Amino acid sequence: MITLPIILITAAISVLAFNQSDIMSRFQFNPWMVANRGQWYRFLTHGFLHADWLHLIINMLVLYSFGQFVEFKLFLFFGDLGTFIYAGMYIAAIIIASISTYVKHKDNHYYNAVGASGAVSAVIFSSVVFAPFMEIRLYGIIPLPAIVWAFLYVLYSAYMGKRGGDNVNHEAHLWGGFFGMLLTLLLSPAIARDFLTQLMYVFR
């Protein structure tokens, strides 16, 4: 299982950056530096940094909760190759979730972003493909099927992305989620068929 190593590596790098501002400055996602200095590595490195302890803990707790489930499902479909697919999806999601941010802010020297939220969103939405009607309790209180929460999350992220002003990159969450769901559906006809079968069973 690779979810736990990803969490440990991300936590270690993030904590190191908390105490060394030069690491944060050098590896956070600054679209202007990418466009004007060719520092393309920032598309990936920012996903292993976090703004503070709360940001880190929330992302890693969510990744731990959903990541192992997705990893197990991918193992059932692809065997040991599933672990590499999972890791590839996670890494790719960090990059892909940042593309719209790059386009939007490449002329803004002062814009910076950090966090694994785009990749974590990809994992969450991948889990929705495998178990769309799995019950999820927001803050342990409000129980709703995963696919309903996913729909509400898309609406919320789209709205907040347009509104702005809260220092959260909602667009990265949104595109990461879309990528995770689409990639999972395209990985195997059996996965897509199973997803559709679950939907049809409930809405028949």
Secondary structure as the mmCIF struct_conf table of DSSP 4:
data_model
#
loop_
_struct_conf.conf_type_id
_struct_conf.id
_struct_conf.beg_label_comp_id
_struct_conf.beg_label_asym_id
_struct_conf.beg_label_seq_id
_struct_conf.end_label_comp_id
_struct_conf.end_label_asym_id
_struct_conf.end_label_seq_id
HELX_RH_AL_P HELX_RH_AL_P1 THR A 3 ASN A 19
HELX_RH_AL_P HELX_RH_AL_P2 SER A 21 PHE A 27
BEND BEND1 GLN A 28 GLN A 28
STRN STRN1 PHE A 29 PHE A 29
HELX_RH_AL_P HELX_RH_AL_P3 PRO A 31 ARG A 37
TURN_TY1_P TURN_TY1_P1 TRP A 40 TYR A 41
HELX_RH_AL_P HELX_RH_AL_P4 ARG A 42 THR A 45
HELX_RH_3T_P HELX_RH_3T_P1 HIS A 46 PHE A 48
BEND BEND2 ALA A 51 ASP A 52
HELX_RH_AL_P HELX_RH_AL_P5 TRP A 53 PHE A 78
TURN_TY1_P TURN_TY1_P2 GLY A 79 ASP A 80
HELX_RH_AL_P HELX_RH_AL_P6 LEU A 81 ILE A 96
TURN_TY1_P TURN_TY1_P3 ALA A 97 SER A 98
HELX_RH_AL_P HELX_RH_AL_P7 ILE A 99 HIS A 105
TURN_TY1_P TURN_TY1_P4 LYS A 106 ASP A 107
TURN_TY1_P TURN_TY1_P5 HIS A 109 TYR A 110
STRN STRN2 ALA A 113 ALA A 113
BEND BEND3 ALA A 116 ALA A 116
HELX_RH_AL_P HELX_RH_AL_P8 SER A 117 PHE A 130
TURN_TY1_P TURN_TY1_P6 PRO A 132 PHE A 133
STRN STRN3 GLU A 135 LEU A 138
TURN_TY1_P TURN_TY1_P7 TYR A 139 ILE A 141
STRN STRN4 ILE A 142 PRO A 145
HELX_RH_AL_P HELX_RH_AL_P9 ALA A 146 ARG A 163
BEND BEND4 ASP A 166 ASN A 167
HELX_RH_AL_P HELX_RH_AL_P10 HIS A 170 LEU A 187
HELX_RH_AL_P HELX_RH_AL_P11 PRO A 189 PHE A 203
#
